[in-house]
Structure formats: structure tokens, C-alpha cells
Amino acid sequence: FRLEDILPDVAVGPLRLPRRQEGSSPQSTMVTLLADYTLRTRAWLPSAAIVALLTESGVTPAAARTALSRLARREVLDSSRQGRATAYRLTGQAAFSLAYGGREIATFAAAAEDWDGNWTLVAYSLPEEASATRRALRSRLRWMGYMPLYDALWVAPHSPPPQEAVMLGRLSNGAVTVFRAEPIELSGATGRDPLDAWDLAGIADHYAAFVAQWSAVLPQVHAGDLDGATAIRLRTEVMDTYRRFVVLDPRLPMDRMPPGWQRPAAHDLFVAVYDGLAEVALRHVLQVVARFDHRPQPDVHPHTVAELAAGLP
């Protein structure tokens, strides 16, 4: 997953969520962790508890504290101070953006089956000196699931949501055209199938690796053999890994994909691991928070994949 080439910083107004990198950065791990247990309620958690939870996932205390301060400066987190203690929670904008993204992650496998046979094409024309605009536009297109069929012609099977279409217009300063079309076969000539824009063999390898890794973990999940700290780490990891398929997969119906395409198997494993670890992980989160805040924490709750798909309030 060369996500540094695929996913840009996600901007929602003044909000900038952390870049999705190859592997996980302290900031992205922290955002995923807070979203997994406080997205519905935007509960306040003591900074010391957040640092402790990230330390259990392999992040150094210094890196965790730096991530907290940077996310607060980027308006991803609110901060509150009472005496010498500081607490953090997701901002309203961050929670909205993460809930929207969570719904996309939870529903993409099913949504891929709903396709009318037309492709969305994005064509743009930018002068050579507009290299920064070109890079930003291409990064945004990749984030939205588009791939380049030709140099300045990008394709995806589904229409962009209205807010994404508006974003494309802003990024390109209006030098972009979006339209829906059905391919026409050229008699006597060999044209590129829109699906050729994707590296299907490479994506299939990523699916195979995901299925192999998490199939090995699933028996321990079912048996309840994992401790709380491990449950949190694995639940965060499976989310951060599975979410990348939303961008990489062409999202076409299974009958249009190569034989043995493992999208359904990956989805089922994601649900089984993510949901299966929820209660064990929650108990550990509450135990860690209680070490730094003795008040009850009724607002800390995990959510299931089905709840993400339904849309969190």
C-alpha cells in the first residue's frame, strides 16, 4: 500500500485530518482510536489515558504527546484543562468527517454491486506552471477512488457526491469537466477498457495478504484469547488496513471483477475481527481511563460495522 502516493490530507473546511500513510503514524492511530470509542458521544478523555493507550500500541509517549498537540492545532481535537489535568475530544467537524468516512468504509463492498454500467470521467486541463494544483487534484481524485485511464482523463464507476464535485471544481479553479458515459467498442481497433486503469493484480495481492493475516487472528478472536491491549491494537490495525480497499478497489460488481476477487472475504473478516474485539477492547479502554479519571465514563462506547453503515448520530 503506497498510500503516501494515493491519499492526501483530507480537508473539510479548515479541518485537516492526518495523512493516511504507509503503515500508521501516531496521529492517524490516535484519530482511529478516539473514533473507535468516542465517535458517537465525543467524550472527553484524559490526555494521560490517551498517551497510555497509544503507548500500548507501540507509539512512544513523546510521539503521542506531540500528536495530541498537533491534532489540537489542526482543529481535529478540542482540549480542556482542569487544574493540572488536560482532556481531549474530537471536534464536531472531525466527528462528522469521520462518521461520513466510516459509513463509506462499512458500505463500500455492498455499494459496489449497485452499478448502472456507466462510468464517471473527469477531464482537466492545467498549464505546466500549475504543478501544485495538478498534484492536489490528482491526490483528491485518488482519494475519491478515481484512476487515470489517460494522462488527464480519470475514471470511476460511480458518480461523486455533490460535495466532492464542488471540491474538484475548487481545486482545479474550474478547469475540470465531469460527465457520465458508457464505453463504445471501436471496430477494428483495440481501446483501453476503463478497468485497465487499475492495477488489478497488485490489488488482488493486497486482498490475499489481508485475508491471510486476519484469518490467522480470527480463531483467537472467537476464543476470547486476546488481552485488552492487544484487542485495541488489532482493532485499530484492522480498521486502518481495511479502509484502504475503499480507495484501491475499483468498486465494480463481482461479476465484472477477476475470478477469485477477495472483496467479500476481506469484508467478512473485517466485520468479524472489528466487531468481535469490541467488548474486550472497551473494557480495557475504561480500565486505562479510570487510572487517570475516577469518574464513571458512560460516554465511551465502541460501535459495530453495522452501526457505522447505518450512520452514527
N, C-alpha and C positions, 0 to 999 in steps of 0.2 A: 504494500500500500504506500505509494509515494504521495501521501496526502498533502505534503507541502506544495506539490505542483497542482493539486486539484482543488483544495478548499481554501478560500480566502478568509480573512477576518470577516465575521458576519456583522454587518452594520444594520441596526434598526434605529433610525433617527440618530441621536447622539450616542446610543449604546453600541459598544463593540465587544462581542463575546470573543473569547480566546481562539486563536488559530487552531484548527484541527491538524495535528502534526502526525508524522510517522512515529508510532509509539504514543505515549501520553506525557504531556507537560504537566507540571504542578498546577497550573491554572485550569487546564481543561479537566484534570482529575478532580479538582476542588469543585468546579461547577457541576460536574456529573454527580458527585457525592451529595452536594446540597440539593440538587434537583431530585435525586432518588428518594430523599426522605422528608423534604420540606416544600416541594413544589406547590402543593395544594394550599398550604397554610402560610407560607413564607415565615416559618417560625424562626425566632432568634436563637442562635447557638453561641455559646461562649467561644471566643477565639481560641482559648487553650484547648477546648474539646475538638475543634476543627483541626488544629495543628496535630493533636494526638492521633486523630483518625487518619490523617494523611501520612503521618509517620509510620503507622502500621502498614500502609500501602507502599512503603519504600521511599517516600519523599522526606528529605531532611527537614528538621524543624526550621532551619533558616530559610530554606526554599519555600516552605509552607507559609511562613510569616510574610515573606516577600510577595507571594501570590495573593494573600489576603489584601495587602495594601494596594497592589496594582489593580486588582479587581474592583476595589472600592474607588480608586481614581477613575476607572473606566466606567463607572456607574453600573456595574454588574451587581455589586453588593452595597447595601446600606450598612452603616456602622452606628453603634450606640454605646455610650460609656456611662457606667455607674460606678463611681468611686475609682478604684484601680482596675476594674474588670471591663473588658470590651466584648461586645457581642456583634455578630454579623447575621444578615439575612439577604436573600435575593431581593433585588429591586423589583418593583411592579413590571417594568419593561422587560427585565431579564426573565421573570417568571412567565410572562406572556409569550416571549420568543421561544423559550424552552418548551412550553406546553405545545406550541404550534409545531415545533420540530419533533417533539415526542410523538405527536399524532402521525406525522409523516413516517417516522420510523416504524411505528406499530402497524400501520395500514398498508405499507408500500407493496408487500407481497400479494395481498388481495386486490389492491387497486390496479396492479399490473394486468390483471385479467380483463379489465374493462377498457377496451381499445376499439376505436371505430375504423381502423385501417388507414387513417390519415396521419401524416407527420407534421409536426411544427418545425418550421425552418426560420432561422434567424440569420439575416444577411446584414452586413455592416460595411461601411467604407470610411476609413480614417486615414488622414495624412500620415506620412512617415514620422513627422516630428511628434505625433500624438502617441508615442510608445507607451507612456504610463497609462493613458486611457485605454489603449488596446489590451494591456496586461490586466487591468482591472476588469474590463468587460469579459475577457476570456475566463478569468478566475470565477467571475459571477456565473457565467454560463455553465461552467463545470459544476459549480455548487448546485445549480438547478437541475443537473442531470443531462445537459446537452453535451454532444461530442462533435468535433469538426469533421464534416464529410469532405469539405474542401477548405482551403485556407480561410476564407471569410464567410463560409456557409456552414452553420451549425444546425444539428438536428436533434430532436427528441420526439418520442411518440405522443406525448400529451401536451395540452395547452398550458402555458404558465398561468399561475394565479394572477389576478389583477395587480396585486401589489408588486409581484415580481416583474410584470411587464412595465410598470411605472419605473421600477428601479433600472431596468435596461435602458429605457429612454433617457434617464438622468445620467447614467454612466457614460453613454455614448454621445451626449449632447445632441440627441435627436438623429444621429447618423446611423440608424438601425431600422430595419423593416422585419416584422414578424408576420408570418402567414401560415395557413394550414393547407396541405396539399397531399394528393395521392400520387405515388410514382407511376410513370408511364414507361413501359418497356420499349426500347428503341430497336426497331427491326434491323437486323444485320450488324448491330453494334453492341458492345459489351459495356454497360454502365455500372457504376457502383451502387450496390444495394445500400440503403441508408444504414442498415445494421452493420455494414463494414466499417463504420466509424468507431466501433467499439473493439477493443482487444478481448474477444470472447475467450480465447484460450487462457489469457492471463487472469481474467475474472474467474473462470472455472477453477483455476489453481487456487485462488484465494478462497473460494467456496469449499473446495476439498480440504484445505488446511483448517478452515473454521470447523467443519463437520468433524474432522479427525480429533482436533483439540478438545472440543466440548462434548463429544461423545464419550471421551475418556473420563470427563469430570462428572457426567450425569449420574452414574451409579452412586457416587459419594453424596450427591445432592439428594437423591431419593432415600438413601440410607440415613441421612442426617449426621454424617460423619465429620462434617466440617465445623470448625470453631467459628465464633462470631467475626473475628478479624479477617479470617480467610474468606468467609462468606461475603463481607463487604468488598474486599479486594476483587474477588471473582465477579461479583455482581456489577461492579463498576467496569471491569475489563470487558465483560461480555457485551455490555451496552456500547462502550466506546469502539469495540471491534465491529459489531453487527451494524451500527449506524452507517458505516462506510459503504455498505452494499446499496444503500438508498441512492448514493451518488454513482457508484460504479456499474450497477446492473442497468441494462437498457430498459427494464420495466415493460417488456412486451409479454403477451400471454405465453404460457408454457408451450403451446403448440407451435410457436414461432422461434423458440429457443433450441439450441442443440440438444440432442438426446443426452439424458443424464444430468441436465442442468439442476443444480442442487439448491435452488432458491427455497423450495418448500421444506427440505430437510434442515437448512440453516435456520429458517423461521421457527420451525417447531423446536429446535434445540434452544434457540434464543429464549422462547417463551418458557420452556421447561426449566432452564437454568435461572433466568432472571426472576421468574415468579417463585420458583422453588426455594430460592435463597432469601426471600423477602423477610420472613419472620425471624429467622436466625440472625440476619443482619440487623434488623430493627432492634432486637433485644440488646445487641452489642452497642449500637449507637446510643441507646438510652443509658446503658451502663457507663459508657465513657462520658456522656454529658453530665450524668449525676455526680461524677468525681469533681466537677467544677461548678455545678449549679445544683443545689439540693432540692430545688423546687420541682414539682411534677412537670413532665413535658408532654402534655396531651396533644400538642400540635405537631408532633413528629410522627409521620406515617409513611410507610412505603406505598407505592402504587403498583398495580399489575399492568401487564401489556394491554389487557382488555380495557382497563381504565384509561390508559394513555390514548388508545384508539377512540374511545368514546368522547374524549376531550375533557380535560380536568377543569373544574370550575375555578 
